Each structure stands twice: as structure tokens, then as C-alpha cells.
Amino acid sequence: MLIAFISDVHANLPALQAAVADAKKRGATRIICAGDITGYGPFPDGVCDFLHDGKIESISGNYDIKVLDVIKNGKSAVAGLQKKKKAVVVWTAKNLKKTSRQYLKDLPESIEEELPGGHKLLVVHGSTISNDDDIYPSITANGLKTKLKSARPDILVCGHTHIPFIKRVGAMLVINCGSAGHPVDGDPRPAYAILSIEGAKTSASIVRFAYNVKKVVVALKKTSLPKGLQKDYVEGTKRRFLE
């Protein structure tokens, strides 16, 4: 059994389409999204429609929550954000149709279930502490216990940091699927993860894939989103002014 995990699509529809096509080509029979569907990219409605219409299971991310907060409470909801990051959230909120807003509202904050073979799966965006919390490759067993609170899954899947990695921490398989729409490590190819289950055995791998970056850049130029984003997508970076 192969399950693909994507995260941090950030309104990059061409990358999302490429990720799903690649995962299906590799034999994935199920795809799960670990949040941050919106933000940064120029296609917020497109990604919501694609995930909804494709019946791709998804949870909400910190950006999705921020966007909904702006829709409900106005710009004051993100008053504390850096200017250009605030511009991203506000632009996204203004450019979401009603069905996309409802789609985001209906998303759960996590997915917890038992997979074939008895493996307990937990999918979160950041960690169980919050969707803004980070899990990095350097995570230790003690650190993971803190971030998981009372949860003890066999397989933990997360995103948020845009840094893909796979690591065994004790008996737990930790998968950060990176970003399927906005890579930050200097490689412009986005990433997703594939989990393989064969009875009691589990393994995972990170997949980097190519997509039509030019389409995103052209679309960005037609928006009021920060111009620096265009360079970020081409270079596979995320500059600090947007942190």
C-alpha cells in the first residue's frame, strides 16, 4: 500500500497538479494533504477546488486559519504580522470565493486513524501543540514527546517548515513532507512524501518533482502579491521578509 502526503501547497495549483499526477504514477492509492493550502501563491481558489473535487483528504494549516480570521475579523486579525506577509494573507482572503471559504472552514485540524497492519497514523500541520509549531530533522525523542503531548502514533506526518525529512525516532516513523508548492531549500522542485506499508513493515521516501514554474510567475505578475515571490519560486527560496 502506498500513501502520498503533501503539505504547504500555498495556492500553487500547477505544483499541486504535478504532485498528484506524479504520486498516482508511482502507485499511490491515497493522497493526504497536511495543510497550508492557501497563502503566497496566486491560485487559492484553484487549489481548494482541486483538492475538493479530487476528494483529497486535507487538514487546515496556520495560513488557512489566518486567512479565515481575516475574512471574519478584517485586517486587524493580522495586525501583528510583518507588512509583506500581511499583504499575502489579506490578498488571499480577498480573492477566495464563498465555496473556497467554506471548504477551508470545514477542514479538520488533524487526521488520526489506524492503517492496515495496525499502524497508528497521526497527521498534523505543525505538531499537536499548534499548527504554528515546528518539527525539524534534529528532533529528539524527548523533544517529540513534548510536541506530541499524550499522542503516541506509529507514524507521524507533518509539514509547516517546508523542510522535507524522514526519521525514525525510537519506534516512531516521522515524516515531514516538506512543501508541495513553495520550497525553501534552494531546490525549486517542490516535495512530497510517499509512505509504503507492507504488513508490519513501514518505510517512506521524499520525492522531488518538476512543474511549470513559469505559469506561477506569470500569474503572480498579474496580482498585487509581493514581487519578491516571483524570484523565490524560481530559486526555491523563501526570503526572511516574508517570515
N, C-alpha and C positions, 0 to 999 in steps of 0.2 A: 504493500500500500504506500502510495506517495501523496503527501500533502504539501502544497506550496503555501508559504507565508510571505505576505507582502506588507509593507508598512510605509508611512510617511510619503504617500503619493504626492501630496501637496499640489493638487489641481494640475498635475501634468498628465493629461489624457494620452498623448502619444506614447509616453513611457509606460503607463498602466496597460494600455492595449498590447504593447510589445511584451511586457512581463507575463501577462496572462497567456498570450499565444505561445510564448517560449515554454512556460510551465506545462501547458497542455501537451505540447510537442514532446516533452520529456516524459510524459506519462502521468502527470499529477491528475488525480481524480477529484480533488477537492482543493479549493483555494480559500484562504482566510486572510483578512486584512486587519492589521493591528493598529489602525487609527491614523490620525492626521491626514485625512482625506483632502482637506482644503488648505489654503494658505500658500503664498509665494507664486504659484503658477497661474496661468490665465484661463484655465478651463474648470472652474469649480462645479458648474452645472454638469459638464460633460462627465466628470469622474463620478459624481453622485448617480447620474443616470446609468452609467456603465456598470457600476457595482450593483445597483438595484436591479436593473434589467437582467444582468448576468447571474443574479441570485448568489452573489459572492458574500459570504458571511463577513461582517465587519463590526468593529468596536469603534468608539469615539476616541479621539486624541485631544491633546491640550489645545491645539489650534481650532479644532472643531468646536470645542467648548467656548473658546474666546470669541469666535465668530458669532455663535448663538447668543452670547452675552451682549455683544454689540447690537445685534438685531433687537434684543429685548430692552436693553437699557441705554442704547446710544453710545456715543464716543467716550463718555465718561467711564464706561466699563473698562477701557484700556488706557486710561489717562496716565498710568504709571509706566507704560511701555516707551521704549526708545522711538523717536519720531518716525523713522522709516519702517520699523517693524509695525508700529501702529497703523501706518498707511496701508500695509499689506492686509491687516485684519479688517480695517474699515472698508477697503476696496472690495474684499471678498464678501463681506456682509451685504454691501450694496448690490452686488452682482449675482446673488443667489435667488433663484426663483422659489416660489412657495413650496413646490414639491420637494426641492432640494433641502430647504429648511426643515421640512417635516421629516425627511429621510434622516437627517443628522440628529434631530431631536429623539427619534425612535431608537437610535443605536444604543446598545448596552455598553457598559464601561469595561467589561471583561467577558471572556468565554472560559467556562470551566466544565470539563466533561471527561468521561473515560473512553479512551480509544480502544480499538481492537488489540487484544493481547493484555488488556488490563492496565494500560499505561494512562496515568492521570495527567491530563493536559490543562495548563493554565495559560491563557493569552491575555496580556495586559499591554497598555501602551508604554508607560514608563516603568512602574512597579506597582505593588499593592499599596504602597504609601501614597502615591498620587500619580496622575498621568504626566506630571512635570518632573518626576524623579528619574534619575539616570542609572542605568546598569551598563558598566563599561567592561572591556575584556579583562581588566585587572581584578574583577570581583572575587572576593574570597568567600569561603564557606560561612564565616561569621557574618560578613557583610550581607550575604544573600539571605541569611536567616532574619536579619533586621528588616531588609526590604520586602520580604515575603510575609512578615508578621506570623500568623499561625498557619498559613498555607504551606503545604509540602507536596507540590506536584512532582511527577517523574520527569515531565517535560515543561519547561518554562519558555514561552515565546514573548518577546518584547520588541520595541522599536525605539522611537523618540530621539536617540542620539545620532542617528544616521550613520553609525559606525557598525558595520556588519561583523559578527563573530559567532563562533560556535565553541562551547567549552563545557567540559564535564566538571561539575563541582560536586564532589562526592559521588552519589548515585544519580544526581540530577543532571539532565541534559539542558543546558541553557543556550537558547538561540536568539540572537539579536539579528533580525532580518535586514537591518540597515535601511536604506531609503530607496524605494522603487520609483522615485520621482525627482529627488534633489540630493544627489551625492555630494559629500563634503571632503572626501579624502584625496582630491586631486585626480581621481579617475572619473571622467564624465559619464561612464557607463553606470547606470543605476544597479541596484542589487535586490535580490530576494533570496529566500531560503527554501530548501526542499528537505522535508523530513521523510525518512524511509522507515517503515515498520514491517518487520518480518518476525512474527510471533513475539518472543520475548526480547528480540534484538531491535534496537533503535539506533539510527545514525542520521546525520544531517550534513548538508553542504550548502555553501553560499554560491549563488550564480550571479555573475555579472553579464549584462546583456546590452546590446547596442539598440538605439532607437533614433527617430528623426528629431534631433535636437533643433535643427533649423526651423522646423514647424513651430516649436515653442518660442524661439527667439522672435520670429516674425509676429506671432500673436502677442507677445509681450510688448512689442513696439507700438501696438495699437491701443495699449492700455495706459493708465496713469501710474502703474506699479513702478517702484524704484528702478531706474535704468541699469543700476549695477547688477541686477538679477540676470540680465542677458549674458554678461560675462561669466557669472557664476555657473550658469547651466553649461556653457561651452567648455569651461575649465574643470567642472566638477568640484567647485569650491563653495564655501559659504562664508563670506566676509563678516567680520565682527560687528559692523554697523547694524547688522540685522539680528544680532543675538539678543 
